[in-house]
Amino acid sequence: MGKVKIGVFGGYRGTSMINYCEISQNAKVVAICDKSEIVIENQKKYLNDDSIVYYRDFDEFLTHDMDAVVLANYANEHAPFAVKCLNAGKHVFSSLLPVQTMKEAVELVEAVEKTGKIYAYGENYCYVPCTFEMKKLYKEGIIGEIEYADAEYIHNCAHVWPSLTYGDRNHWRNNMYSTYYCTHSIGPIIHCTGLRPVSVVGVEGTDVRRNLSIGCKSGQFGMEIITLENGGIIHSTHGGLFRDSLWYSIYGSKGRMEIAREDSFRGGVEKIYLNSCVRAEEISVPVKDGVVASFGHSGSDYYCMDNFVRKILKDPTADIVDIYEALDMSLPGMFAYRSILKNSETVKIPDMRKKEDRDKWRNDTMCTDKKVAGDMYVPPFSGGEADIPDEVYEKMKRLYEEDLKSKDGYTKMAFTQGQIKTDKK
């Protein structure tokens, strides 16, 4: 079919996916849609490609001649756009979280099933060198069947919060609950083992002073204790603790494997420590040199898109996170918050492969977005609705504007995405 024709919705976060298409032999960006004229003008100037058509209106963008759409819009708004794209005959790459509510989860699964189009969730931490190698080792049976795993993704974003939220009180990041964005921690373990989560207990950090100081209304961090279908347990921690850390450890029936922590002098995400009945060794899995190494998150942003494109081209080796696995990674966070609101009692996680499970949740809009939740709205923190003074958001807005003035558009996008090509200024 030649190159896959890609449309990108969200020209700011979508920079990574655009860059992939710029260097790929199998894909080409044909359209970009963004509500911001500044973002559009920056991309026009940077890409300097008259064949790309730019849009401000999504519905108009969707009529463009393209095979697939990359969703790089706000993380809590992917599902409705994904359903529109699928029903319009487009394959979908969802760069952030798949759904915000169970109602959306039902609608998205059924749109994928009805249309037969490819849906891929871009959980990039499944593709960093160490986690991708851990999956290979697990499938080889080196450590046996999972009994217990630790998954940790700690990212203190306080210093870049103005650039992420623009001082907007209603920005999704200011209103998400602590366990919502859970797939960076849970995702690689689910992708590695292929097992479905069946229940979860949620816990949140209740000292929220640092969050409140930047305008964020959630608990400081989230934690899930997840039971898998084989009886194995995942302990997942993520959120805004003070020092960043990335770490995965899996105990199996025949041994253990774990990565060095991200800030470890031993190589961080490029090293695995294996200790099993079969063998014990340190395994180095460095980021590939060249083009792949220039992409963010240790090159994983490249592989997310590459596997999606190769799946469209019917490559049997393409390794994507499909809709069911995407929900297996994200629903534990959603149901962990329901657990938190019930004093951390164990709650079951539905299997969205089953129609009978979908029917139970078809009209459930519970979330922290008042526009979407309606009368099922819940506050982002179990301690109640935070009363944050306007002065906090005014300060965040001022810092954002000062930062924006100090950098040109390309530098700004590079700062956020970490991978704007260096041959264009």
PEZI-V300891 format. One line per field, one symbol per residue. phi: phi as a letter, one per 40 degrees, with the letter a starting at -180 (. if undefined). psi: psi as a letter, one per 20 degrees, with the letter a starting at -180 (. if undefined). A space follows every 10 residues. Layout:
phi = ???
psi = ???
//
This chain:
phi = .gcccbbbbh ccccddcccd ccbccbaacb abbacccccc cccdcccfbc ccbbbbbccc dccccacabc cbcdccbcdc cccdccccgb cbbccbccab bcdcccccdc cccccgccbb ccccccbcdc cccccccccc gdbgcdbaab bbbbaccdcb ddccbggcdc cdccbccccc cbccccddcc cccgcccbaa bbabcccbcc cccbgccccc ababbbcccc gcbbbbbahb ccbcababab cbcbiaaacc cdcccchfcb bbbbabccab acbcbccccg ddccccffgc cccdcccccc cccgccccbb cccccdcccc cdcccccccd cbfgccbcbc cccbcccccc bdbcbdabcc cccgcbcbcc bcchccbbcd dccccccccc ccccccbcdc cccccccgac cccbb
psi = jbqpopqpon ifhigghghg hhiqiiqppi qppqiphggg hghggghloi ippqqhpghg hiiqnqhqpp okaqhjjggh hggggghjkq qpoohbqgrh rhghgghggh gggghjqppp plnhiijqgg hhhhgggghi jhjbpphqqp ppnpoojhij hghhijkohj qhhijqrhjg miihghghgg hghjqpphrq pqqqpinjgh ghijjpirqh rqppopprhj iqppoppqbl rgpqqppppp prijaqqqrq qhjpijicjj ppopnrhgrp rpppmqpqrb gghiqrlkih hghghghggh ghjkoiipnr oahghghhhh hhgghhhhgg ikkkqpqqpq ojhphhghhh jhjojpajoh hhhcjjpqqi phirppnpqh hghhgggghg hggghiqrhg hghhhghjkp qiip.
//
